[in-house]
């Protein structure tokens, strides 16, 4: 990413800091995945389930930006290794909800770094922490919206080639 001369230096520094944070999280996720014997795509699914609770395979595929057929393989692997369970939805018995069952193993794997993060907030006022949470939440929403726009564009391009 090149700095835009019209962009205030502070904004550029924030964007670069977020990109470094993203790279650091990606590296730590790969390391945790390797230590647990799971793939990055598996970790993404488990993270979605941990954050938002049970979901259908289609919802998980959409949220993680993988093809539904690929999601089938991911879920088969995670179920085989005791990370998830498939359960019939209570409201529609034809539908399946995916439930995380091995989240404690994931939580244990991240416990060391999670225990270190609170020290970074020592001395911060509650209002500052709320501002940080708000910023990170909105930044995540922007990144998600961007990924969805890019995904729709890729689908449209593929459909145009296939026509």
Buried (B, 14 or more C-beta within 10 A) or exposed (E): EEEEEEEEEEEBEEBEEBEEEEEEEEEEBEEBBEEBEBBBBBBBBBBBBEEEEBBBBEBBBBBBBBEEEEBEEBBEBBBEBEBBBBEEEEEEEEEBBBBBBBBEBBEEBEEEEEEEEEEEEEEEEEEEEEEEEEEEEEBEEEEEEEEEEEEEEEEEEEEEEEE
